[in-house]
């Protein structure tokens, strides 16, 4: 919680509140005054926060520290708006299914949920969620000057938009960057890779399995958010185009070259077990000192800097995605955003929007990040202004050399909103591709056969 | 309400009438039906209805990703299924998985039961230890095996394999080894069940037959072949039936260990139906796959039940 620094406005507001509540007794007075100081930055917005007071909404989130911090602040939201928020924590693997089932059945169980950007095409095609522009434009619900939509990281906003309409408000996000062991690189006089080719040769130079150090690791386990989180970037960097001539294409020479690079590095320089690893396994291995470098979400920095488990604190450096043969860098941009369930009655939709506006606001973002009293700090705040705050930068640079520069560089310059095919059929396509990539990696099928088979399976999904 | 009726009927019985017994029996039947009704309805609602709904759904195209294509398609999903290579692969994987785990469970379970029967001391302890894997959740078992046991370079099994001179193996990343691994995990978890059932049956076998066989100088192998096995037959068949039905519909352990991978190497039919329905969001086709699994399970257990009655 921020320290209480009275400004003219808060003093005035506290005074008004005190006068209004004077008859209610000293206990109430103290409580009201404290809350008012907390709420002052929100009350600067020219909207009536109390307009749907008394509503109750349920929000599904994943069990992650960045949402835990938000849950801790929920009483402030209740005091501000009079809206009760019930949080339900669902692991990432299940939250997509649970929310899809809720949205299909139109029961409106979850007013909003932590949503995968790749699902908005599906949500929008079914009209399961509301476009947010009407809420943003409604003066009684949103104060644009206070909310400052443009301050929210543009890459994440475009990832959550379909045909120019925003469907989910980014709350916390990530971008993929190179993470490397600065001490090992320095010892061999290596630099973080600028190209995929250099990344491979760096991995070769550092790969010494007999000393239990492997050159690199990428996500190997099959799944739309797993190996299909890394491969699409490589595919795009090799010049691949998902929508070749308007037709979804996953095979062809660029795809084969991209998959060959991925399999090559996984087979030669990654621990054998990595074929079955997701990002926590990679981050664990890296923090134990057995992996020299990996390319993954910048948010894994908190795992490799956990003082209780990590052996590599102070030895970590960061850099942007290496460039591909096409000369492009393509990171995977990703965020947990909040959409509004279209099955809700109007009052609840308003309550949900007020919640989303509160959670995505610069003030709440700061209070759940560098201004948060608890031990966990967020590395995925949604606002450019917070990323420029010296306190936040100081906190983030504690993760290792070049962390903020690499992350912001990647977020602002290396993004490509179509790094994955954004179509409603994505869940099926992602899973089919994930299986194909893994069967090629495990030698069950050749690269070409795996990709051609995936193409054959994906075509009927697109025909409809 | 109903109880009072019965009591008043009881009082009225001071003057017995000819049709009194019949009335009483009828009332009791009605009372019994009233008591059973809630349970029966609950059973219908939770088992029969979802099953019928599943069959009904399988006659539709229900694709959440493309809602505009949804509609009644009759048997089309089943036609697609028959020419779906991945369906046949997953069916084959299911059969291999079921066949090998059930065989292993019966053989190892029986061997252990015979061994423990001869133990003079510590039988109780052995039973307690043996039952432990059964009480663990399959998902937990999957996690343990995936992270602590089978991870190459890091896991216990791989450590043992390296020390035994076999070298490090990619237990879950190689298609064949992954299949061997999931079979081993299922067998590890469920052999104790076979062991407990067979041990209980062994303990109840009449001692005098063995006594007589020994007097006739039958060898240990002869006694096992001619006496133990035939007498244990009902128990063995029962174990096979129960384990087959569970193995065919196994899910949690495979899902956590390999999720059907690498590629589709360990994708049993149940897992394929799940992925089609909930990951790919093709509910109609997923239902058709589930119905196919149901039919396969009914046929196989039907055959096994027939075998049980055969002698």
Interface residues (C-beta under 8 A of the other chain):
Chain A: X97 X100 X104 X122 X125 X126 X209 X212 X220 X221 X222 X223 X224 X271 X272 X273 X275 X276 X424 X425 X426 X427 X428 X431 X432 X435 X436 X438 X439 X440 X441 X442 X443 X444 X445 X450 X461 X464
Chain B: X64 X65 X66 X67 X68 X69 X146 X151 X152 X153 X154 X155 X168 X170 X172 X173 X174 X175 X178 X258 X259 X260 X261 X262 X263 X264 X265 X275 X278 X279 X280 X281 X282
